[in-house]
Structures are given as structure tokens and as C-alpha cells.
Amino acid sequence: MSEGAAPSLSEFLSLGWARLIAGATSPEAAARHPTLGTFGLSGWPEMRSVVLRRADPDAAVVEVHTDVASEKVSELRENGHAGLHVWDPAEALQIRVRGRMQEIPRKDLPEIWEKVPAHARKVYGGHPYPGYAIHSPSDHTDNPQLDRFAVLRLTVEEIELLLIDPEKHKRAVFRRVDGFAGQWIAP
Ligand SMILES: Cc1cc2nc3c(=O)[nH]c(=O)nc-3n(C[C@H](O)[C@H](O)[C@H](O)COP(=O)(O)O)c2cc1C
């Protein structure tokens, strides 16, 4: 987006989704590795890097893959409110996404699992479970298995964009409740 130009709200939203789609399809894109935020079980915020696996602007959903035994899944089962954060330096764009995260039905997993490359599968499984104390890194064994695979689908409720523009920063929030019509907000 050119410096100083005033995009329409819909152009701005399209830029945000385009960068998320780039993350889901290209390992080089900044949105490949968003930060996923959840409510920790002990009351502290929890954040971690994930790989963005799908971004669908029509349904306004994004997806990530994880080990069903990971702590984030326990947290999300307790409180499905979650956020994703991306800083995309190529576009000078910050993307903040808020929504409700759900595990997709287990019957839908085998088809997705078939497409996960062997080297990537090893992070879904293993002994002991993620987060358990071990004496040394070699005390963990890989054991990739579909039973430990989960796809987390974030149904987007809000997407907030901040464009860092030397002329004038541009910030807007788009909400599902009004069909993502969007509202400019002070940066
Ligand atoms: C670049 C990068 C990408 C990652 N991608 C994922 C991912 O797609 N899914 C995942 O569950 N963990 C991923 N991780 C590991 C998480 O950041 C985290 O350490 C792990 O999932 C345990 O988090 P939890 O205890 O909060 O569940 C990634 C880490 C890095 C550094």
C-alpha cells in the first residue's frame, strides 16, 4: 500500500487478509509464524509461535495445527477466546485477530493428516507429553500419531490492522457482528 494514500476500509481489510493468506501459503511470508495468544490456566497470558496453516477470508477463519496433548489445547478447552498477532515488515502492517478457537471434528483429521509431510508429523505425538519435565532432551522420544494431531480453527470475531505510515498511521477494526464493515480508529 503506497505511503500517504488513504485506502478504503475494504481495501485495508483485503490487505490484511492478503498477508494472512501469504502466511498460510508461503514459508517466507511474515504471517507464516504468527503469535498465538490464549488465556493460561494459571491466569497469565500465554503466547507462542505457530505456523499459520489456513486463512480463509470468505468464512473469516484461520487454522493452525498442534499436538492435542499440548497445554494450549487444555487452555482453549477451558476458554476458547484466542488471538493471533502478526508484524509484517514488508507492508509495515500489524495484524491482530481475535476470535473463538475450536478443534475441528476428529472425523475430518485423517484427510488433513495425509497431507502433513513425514518430517512435520513428528511434532504431533511423542513421549512424554509436551511440557513434562525431563532430565535431558534425549529423554523425549518421537512417536507421530494421528491420535495426537489437532487442527485448531479460529473463527474471527475481530481483525484489527495498524499500518505504520510515516505520513499518517492508519488503524481500523473490522467486526463480524457488522459483516466486517470496519471502523477507522485513532492510531
Ligand atoms: C517458528 C515456530 C513455529 C511453531 N509452530 C508451531 C505450530 O504450528 N503448532 C504448535 O503447536 N507449536 C508450534 N511451535 C511450538 C510452540 O511455539 C510451543 O512451544 C509449543 O506448541 C508448546 O506450546 P504450549 O505449551 O503453549 O501448548 C512453533 C515454534 C516455533 C519457534
The ligand as a MOL file (V3000), in Angstrom:
LIG
                    3D

  0  0  0     0  0            999 V3000
M  V30 BEGIN CTAB
M  V30 COUNTS 31 33 0 0 0
M  V30 BEGIN ATOM
M  V30 1 C 8.7850 -20.9910 14.3900 0
M  V30 2 C 7.9380 -21.8540 15.2910 0
M  V30 3 C 6.8000 -22.4380 14.7930 0
M  V30 4 C 5.9980 -23.2270 15.6270 0
M  V30 5 N 4.8540 -23.7850 15.1180 0
M  V30 6 C 4.0380 -24.4810 15.9170 0
M  V30 7 C 2.7810 -24.9640 15.4340 0
M  V30 8 O 2.3970 -24.7750 14.2790 0
M  V30 9 N 1.9950 -25.6340 16.3120 0
M  V30 10 C 2.3720 -25.8510 17.6000 0
M  V30 11 O 1.5930 -26.4620 18.3320 0
M  V30 12 N 3.5450 -25.4150 18.0860 0
M  V30 13 C 4.3810 -24.7270 17.2790 0
M  V30 14 N 5.5730 -24.2430 17.7600 0
M  V30 15 C 5.9430 -24.5290 19.1620 0
M  V30 16 C 5.1810 -23.5770 20.0750 0
M  V30 17 O 5.7020 -22.2730 19.9510 0
M  V30 18 C 5.1750 -24.0330 21.5330 0
M  V30 19 O 6.4960 -24.0620 22.0180 0
M  V30 20 C 4.5460 -25.4000 21.7220 0
M  V30 21 O 3.4290 -25.5860 20.8680 0
M  V30 22 C 4.0910 -25.6070 23.1770 0
M  V30 23 O 3.1720 -24.5770 23.4770 0
M  V30 24 P 2.0770 -24.7190 24.6320 0
M  V30 25 O 2.7560 -25.3280 25.8090 0
M  V30 26 O 1.6390 -23.3230 24.8800 0
M  V30 27 O 0.9640 -25.5880 24.1150 0
M  V30 28 C 6.3700 -23.4360 16.9630 0
M  V30 29 C 7.5150 -22.8180 17.4620 0
M  V30 30 C 8.2780 -22.0470 16.6440 0
M  V30 31 C 9.5100 -21.3980 17.2180 0
M  V30 END ATOM
M  V30 BEGIN BOND
M  V30 1 1 1 2
M  V30 2 1 2 3
M  V30 3 2 2 30
M  V30 4 2 3 4
M  V30 5 1 4 5
M  V30 6 1 4 28
M  V30 7 2 5 6
M  V30 8 1 6 7
M  V30 9 1 6 13
M  V30 10 2 7 8
M  V30 11 1 7 9
M  V30 12 1 9 10
M  V30 13 2 10 11
M  V30 14 1 10 12
M  V30 15 2 12 13
M  V30 16 1 13 14
M  V30 17 1 14 15
M  V30 18 1 14 28
M  V30 19 1 15 16
M  V30 20 1 16 17
M  V30 21 1 16 18
M  V30 22 1 18 19
M  V30 23 1 18 20
M  V30 24 1 20 21
M  V30 25 1 20 22
M  V30 26 1 22 23
M  V30 27 1 23 24
M  V30 28 2 24 25
M  V30 29 1 24 26
M  V30 30 1 24 27
M  V30 31 2 28 29
M  V30 32 1 29 30
M  V30 33 1 30 31
M  V30 END BOND
M  V30 END CTAB
M  END
